[in-house]
């Protein structure tokens, strides 16, 4: 599944266009490698996503074409959240 589509379906990022922008700015990496919106993700991959001054690392648990809002969080496990250095 494409990275931008996974981000939207799992509700890590609400809109696919926003997920594409974030990925294209180099703020998402898959298993330590910078990723583009068109990169393929699979179960077991680790995503590091930078949201402003915060970096969230998640592991993909399952890939689904669609999911209900309540079940979206079951698609991934948050491994760590860290604040990035700022002033």
ChimeraX attribute file (.defattr): number of C-alpha atoms within 10 A of each C-alpha:
attribute: neighborCount
match mode: 1-to-1
recipient: residues
	/A:1	14
	/A:2	13
	/A:3	23
	/A:4	24
	/A:5	22
	/A:6	24
	/A:7	18
	/A:8	19
	/A:9	22
	/A:10	24
	/A:11	17
	/A:12	16
	/A:13	19
	/A:14	12
	/A:15	14
	/A:16	18
	/A:17	14
	/A:18	14
	/A:19	22
	/A:20	20
	/A:21	14
	/A:22	20
	/A:23	22
	/A:24	15
	/A:25	12
	/A:26	15
	/A:27	18
	/A:28	26
	/A:29	20
	/A:30	21
	/A:31	15
	/A:32	11
	/A:33	11
	/A:34	16
	/A:35	22
	/A:36	22
	/A:37	22
	/A:38	14
	/A:39	14
	/A:40	15
	/A:41	20
	/A:42	16
	/A:43	13
	/A:44	14
	/A:45	18
	/A:46	21
	/A:47	24
	/A:48	24
	/A:49	21
	/A:50	20
	/A:51	14
	/A:52	9
	/A:53	10
	/A:54	12
	/A:55	17
	/A:56	17
	/A:57	20
	/A:58	21
	/A:59	20
	/A:60	19
	/A:61	15
	/A:62	14
	/A:63	18
	/A:64	11
	/A:65	9
	/A:66	13
	/A:67	15
	/A:68	9
	/A:69	10
	/A:70	7
	/A:71	11
	/A:72	16
	/A:73	16
	/A:74	13
	/A:75	19
	/A:76	21
	/A:77	14
	/A:78	14
	/A:79	12
	/A:80	11
	/A:81	14
	/A:82	11
	/A:83	12
	/A:84	11
	/A:85	7
	/A:86	5
	/A:87	2
